[in-house]
Amino acid sequence: MSIEENKELMRRWYEMDDFKGIQKDEMEKALRKVVAEIFAPEWIAHSPQGDMPYEAFIQHNVAVMNSFPDFNCTVEDQIAEGDKVVTRLIMRGTHLEQYRGIPPTGKKIEVGGISIGRFADGKAVEGWLLTDTLGLMQQLGAIPSK
């Protein structure tokens, strides 16, 4: 696939149009379908919280989408070269269900993130993910902001 096609796959994943209007009880099924189209079975996501292989990645995203039912991302920038795509994004949502042990707060969050995806044979096979977890925890009131 071309660099532009790889960028479009990452944009599709992050802009999450495939999940608009999906009910909670259908979210995992919808996520699995889209993940299978974009990510290879050997996919592994590296993050400061640890590595997430394919299945753990799906479960993590189900938890996020259930905890923040209006979760959405805005792709701010993309840079690509060779087999890699860098995406800078802003994630938003309203915390309406438990997330990482934090009871629902009803608070709106806005968190920045950067990912690097590596592609092979038309699918993402490896990624490096950095999100502003400190900012997220502060916005949810789980830790003091100052």
BELCOR-V831417 format. One record per backbone hydrogen bond with DSSP energy under -0.5 kcal/mol. CO is the residue of the C=O (numbers start at 0). NH is the residue of the N-H. If there is no record, write none. Layout:
CO:NH  CO:NH
//
This chain:
1:5  2:6  3:7  4:8  5:9  6:10  7:11  8:12  9:13  10:14  11:15  15:18  16:19  18:21  22:25  22:26  23:26  23:27  25:29  26:30  27:31  28:32  29:33  30:34  31:35  32:36  33:37  34:38  37:123  39:42  42:53  43:45  43:126  44:51  45:128  46:49  51:44  52:56  53:57  54:58  55:59  56:60  57:61  58:62  59:63  60:64  61:65  62:66  63:67  66:95  66:96  67:70  71:91  73:75  73:89  76:87  78:85  80:83  82:118  83:80  84:116  85:78  86:114  87:75  87:76  88:112  89:73  90:110  91:71  92:108  93:95  94:104  94:105  98:101  100:102  101:98  106:94  108:92  110:90  111:131  112:88  113:129  114:86  115:127  116:84  117:124  117:125  119:122  122:119  123:39  124:43  125:117  126:45  127:115  128:47  129:113  130:132  131:135  132:136  133:137  134:138  135:139  136:141  136:142  137:140
//
